[in-house]
């Protein structure tokens, strides 16, 4: 399911805890979502200390997710349009403090091109 890193791919958003509403109506809960310049990547911790990628989809329009290092708050959500439909990333309930492995997970790509050098 995981894609190769794309040239120049950078991080745009990091949402933890996250809930993702999928185009088919399913909702991914208790997750960490990384929106990059080119993809939406979602991780979950199915068992304590174990993590897995549950979603890795390419955005229909690169750079369409606004860059921000802040967290989602209130009614904010991210619209991630893909060829499979639109995924909506929302702030999940709670603080995510029980998901130790997800908290420790590093971003799949750097925030800036300077960090990539």
MARDO-770782 format. One line per 2 residues: number of its first residue (from 1); their letters; for each residue y, z, x of N, C-alpha, C. Coordinates in Angstrom, 3 decimals. Layout:
NUM> A> Y,Z,X,Y,Z,X,Y,Z,X  ...
***
This chain:
1> XX> -1.186,0.000,0.813,0.000,0.000,0.000,1.263,0.000,0.865  1.228,0.631,2.028,2.419,0.721,2.862,2.754,-0.635,3.471
3> XX> 4.018,-0.928,3.535,4.515,-2.164,4.122,4.913,-1.919,5.571  5.006,-3.006,6.306,5.534,-2.926,7.654,7.028,-2.621,7.568
5> XX> 7.548,-1.921,8.563,8.995,-1.685,8.611,9.693,-3.023,8.769  10.788,-3.175,8.062,11.535,-4.420,8.121,12.635,-4.294,9.168
7> XX> 12.978,-5.416,9.819,14.041,-5.399,10.812,15.328,-4.893,10.187  15.944,-3.940,10.838,17.227,-3.428,10.368,17.145,-2.504,9.164
9> XX> 15.932,-2.119,8.749,15.782,-1.263,7.572,16.327,0.132,7.872  17.177,0.630,6.967,17.797,1.938,7.127,17.632,2.762,5.860
11> XX> 17.734,4.073,6.005,17.626,4.981,4.872,18.919,4.982,4.066  18.801,4.966,2.732,19.960,5.022,1.845,20.015,6.344,1.080
13> XX> 18.836,6.848,0.635,18.759,8.116,-0.111,17.452,8.831,0.206  17.503,10.165,0.130,16.343,11.027,0.316,16.420,12.060,-0.805
15> XX> 15.501,11.984,-1.765,15.541,12.871,-2.933,14.296,13.755,-2.944  14.521,15.088,-2.920,13.431,16.070,-2.911,13.904,17.317,-3.632
17> XX> 13.251,17.781,-4.664,12.136,17.166,-5.378,12.636,16.012,-6.249  11.758,15.072,-6.500,12.122,13.890,-7.271,11.132,13.645,-8.398
19> XX> 11.640,13.028,-9.448,10.810,12.484,-10.525,11.179,11.010,-10.644  10.167,10.169,-10.706,10.398,8.732,-10.750,9.826,8.177,-12.045
21> XX> 10.700,7.565,-12.843,10.271,6.891,-14.062,9.941,5.454,-13.693  8.694,5.076,-13.909,8.202,3.751,-13.521,8.347,2.758,-14.676
23> XX> 8.414,1.458,-14.361,8.569,0.437,-15.401,7.451,0.447,-16.450  6.245,0.910,-16.077,5.128,0.923,-17.029,5.123,2.173,-17.912
25> XX> 6.144,3.026,-17.752,6.257,4.222,-18.583,5.707,5.484,-17.956  4.990,5.376,-16.848,4.488,6.578,-16.191,5.623,7.277,-15.445
27> XX> 5.439,8.566,-15.207,6.418,9.355,-14.466,5.705,10.034,-13.302  6.241,9.853,-12.113,5.721,10.510,-10.927,6.550,11.774,-10.731
29> XX> 5.891,12.930,-10.735,6.587,14.215,-10.622,6.220,14.910,-9.318  7.037,15.907,-8.986,6.791,16.724,-7.790,6.595,15.822,-6.570
31> XX> 7.609,15.021,-6.298,7.517,14.015,-5.251,8.756,14.051,-4.363  8.690,13.289,-3.297,9.853,13.045,-2.439,10.042,11.540,-2.387
33> XX> 11.245,11.094,-2.693,11.537,9.663,-2.747,12.520,9.280,-1.646  12.174,8.241,-0.926,13.057,7.662,0.074,13.433,6.265,-0.408
35> XX> 14.718,6.029,-0.591,15.198,4.679,-0.891,15.817,4.150,0.399  15.315,3.015,0.856,15.844,2.399,2.069,16.679,1.188,1.658
37> XX> 17.143,0.486,2.647,17.887,-0.740,2.365,17.018,-1.785,1.696  15.690,-1.669,1.856,14.780,-2.696,1.364,13.667,-2.215,0.435
39> XX> 13.394,-0.888,0.398,12.228,-0.406,-0.342,12.490,0.934,-1.022  11.586,1.267,-1.951,11.476,2.602,-2.529,10.098,3.117,-2.121
41> XX> 10.085,4.266,-1.429,8.837,4.855,-0.949,8.756,6.264,-1.531  7.643,6.572,-2.196,7.483,7.874,-2.842,6.222,8.548,-2.305
43> XX> 6.378,9.804,-1.898,5.291,10.630,-1.375,5.029,11.777,-2.334  3.775,12.218,-2.396,3.399,13.414,-3.137,2.496,14.273,-2.264
45> XX> 2.384,15.538,-2.653,1.506,16.481,-1.966,0.411,16.895,-2.949  -0.706,16.121,-3.009,-1.754,16.412,-3.992,-2.463,17.739,-3.750
47> XX> -2.579,18.129,-2.499,-3.176,19.418,-2.137,-2.291,20.024,-1.054  -2.216,21.333,-1.023,-1.335,22.001,-0.063,-1.608,21.501,1.358
49> XX> -0.550,21.034,1.996,-0.670,20.565,3.367,-1.064,19.112,3.520  -1.374,18.431,2.424,-1.733,17.011,2.481,-0.657,16.204,1.768
51> XX> -0.301,15.071,2.324,0.676,14.197,1.680,0.142,12.774,1.636  0.606,12.010,0.656,0.183,10.614,0.544,1.292,9.788,-0.096
53> XX> 1.337,8.530,0.294,2.265,7.580,-0.319,1.675,7.164,-1.659  2.436,7.366,-2.740,1.960,6.972,-4.066,2.696,5.736,-4.584
55> XX> 3.777,5.361,-3.885,4.527,4.177,-4.294,5.270,3.632,-3.083  5.173,2.338,-2.858,5.902,1.657,-1.787,6.181,0.249,-2.296
57> XX> 7.383,0.054,-2.840,7.733,-1.237,-3.430,9.024,-1.771,-2.823  9.077,-3.075,-2.701,10.257,-3.741,-2.151,11.323,-3.893,-3.231
59> XX> 12.567,-3.613,-2.871,13.684,-3.799,-3.796,13.931,-5.293,-4.009  14.299,-5.657,-5.217,14.606,-7.050,-5.522,15.872,-7.496,-4.782
61> XX> 16.815,-6.561,-4.643,18.082,-6.846,-3.967,18.286,-5.850,-2.833  18.065,-6.282,-1.584,18.289,-5.359,-0.473,19.698,-4.780,-0.517
63> XX> 19.834,-3.554,-0.092,21.103,-2.818,-0.040,21.656,-2.484,-1.422  20.848,-2.599,-2.474,21.337,-2.338,-3.832,21.432,-0.848,-4.159
65> XX> 20.761,0.004,-3.411,20.853,1.451,-3.613,21.993,1.975,-2.739  22.991,2.625,-3.354,24.127,3.128,-2.571,23.681,4.186,-1.554
67> XX> 24.260,4.144,-0.376,23.939,5.121,0.665,24.697,6.415,0.421  23.975,7.539,0.515,24.595,8.856,0.366,23.617,9.887,0.898
69> XX> 24.079,10.760,1.765,23.211,11.810,2.310,23.138,13.021,1.392  23.962,13.057,0.355,23.951,14.167,-0.593,22.787,14.060,-1.563
71> XX> 22.534,15.143,-2.267,21.444,15.166,-3.225,21.917,14.662,-4.585  21.004,14.285,-5.431,21.337,13.929,-6.805,21.657,15.213,-7.553
73> XX> 22.646,15.171,-8.413,22.975,16.358,-9.196,23.307,15.945,-10.621  23.192,16.909,-11.522,23.516,16.640,-12.920,22.705,15.492,-13.477
75> XX> 23.392,14.535,-14.071,22.731,13.378,-14.686,22.666,12.171,-13.756  22.938,12.365,-12.471,22.856,11.252,-11.535,21.417,10.777,-11.411
77> XX> 21.263,9.484,-11.237,19.944,8.908,-10.980,20.125,7.627,-10.205  19.064,7.227,-9.532,19.104,5.994,-8.749,18.363,4.896,-9.484
79> XX> 18.974,3.755,-9.558,18.343,2.578,-10.145,17.785,1.734,-9.006  16.471,1.545,-9.009,15.803,0.755,-7.972,15.120,-0.433,-8.637
81> XX> 15.794,-1.584,-8.605,15.250,-2.790,-9.227,14.281,-3.480,-8.268  13.095,-3.805,-8.810,12.063,-4.478,-8.031,11.530,-5.648,-8.854
83> XX> 10.675,-6.446,-8.252,10.041,-7.540,-8.994,9.094,-7.011,-10.072  8.635,-5.756,-9.940,7.747,-5.143,-10.931,8.531,-4.504,-12.083
85> XX> 9.843,-4.425,-11.970,10.685,-3.776,-12.965,11.574,-2.739,-12.298  12.275,-1.955,-13.113,13.210,-0.970,-12.586,12.567,0.412,-12.530
87> XX> 12.664,1.031,-11.373,12.233,2.404,-11.163,13.493,3.267,-11.171  13.446,4.395,-11.883,14.576,5.319,-11.945,14.194,6.583,-11.200
89> XX> 14.967,6.935,-10.185,14.722,8.150,-9.405,15.684,9.220,-9.889  15.122,10.329,-10.354,15.895,11.467,-10.855,15.592,12.687,-10.012
91> XX> 16.518,13.629,-10.004,16.260,14.919,-9.344,15.182,15.636,-10.141  14.155,16.121,-9.468,13.083,16.848,-10.118,13.468,18.286,-10.387
93> XX> 12.685,18.952,-11.200,12.937,20.345,-11.524,12.597,21.271,-10.363  13.270,22.383,-10.302,13.005,23.379,-9.269,13.617,23.002,-7.937
95> XX> 13.136,23.680,-6.903,13.694,23.464,-5.564,12.724,22.733,-4.636  11.476,22.592,-5.046,10.487,21.926,-4.206,9.981,22.799,-3.074
97> XX> 10.330,24.099,-3.100,9.982,24.973,-1.979,8.475,25.200,-1.834  7.689,24.967,-2.867,6.247,25.122,-2.753,5.559,23.929,-2.122
99> XX> 6.297,22.874,-1.898,5.734,21.643,-1.341,6.084,21.549,0.146  5.448,22.382,0.923,5.787,22.563,2.328,5.658,21.269,3.133
101> XX> 4.574,20.547,2.939,4.366,19.319,3.711,5.413,18.259,3.367  5.797,18.166,2.097,6.832,17.201,1.717,8.179,17.574,2.319
103> XX> 8.475,18.868,2.343,9.739,19.323,2.946,9.802,18.979,4.420  8.671,19.080,5.115,8.629,18.839,6.554,8.552,17.351,6.906
105> XX> 8.300,16.515,5.924,8.140,15.081,6.151,9.423,14.455,6.679  9.290,13.710,7.762,10.433,12.983,8.306,10.660,11.691,7.546
107> XX> 11.870,11.205,7.581,12.205,9.949,6.915,11.457,8.791,7.572  11.073,7.784,6.781,10.314,6.658,7.339,11.158,5.732,8.219
109> XX> 12.464,5.771,8.043,13.392,4.959,8.834,14.645,5.792,9.095  15.446,5.447,10.100,16.651,6.223,10.383,17.787,5.936,9.392
111> XX> 18.774,6.842,9.368,19.949,6.659,8.502,20.871,5.551,9.013  21.027,5.439,10.330,21.976,4.468,10.881,21.314,3.643,11.972
113> XX> 21.893,2.495,12.247,21.344,1.643,13.307,21.500,2.312,14.669  22.499,3.173,14.811,22.668,3.890,16.068,21.496,4.837,16.313
115> XX> 20.990,5.467,15.229,19.824,6.351,15.360,18.558,5.565,15.692  18.513,4.301,15.316,17.333,3.459,15.568,17.280,3.009,17.020
117> X> 18.420,3.008,17.699,18.487,2.512,19.079,17.840,3.467,20.054
***
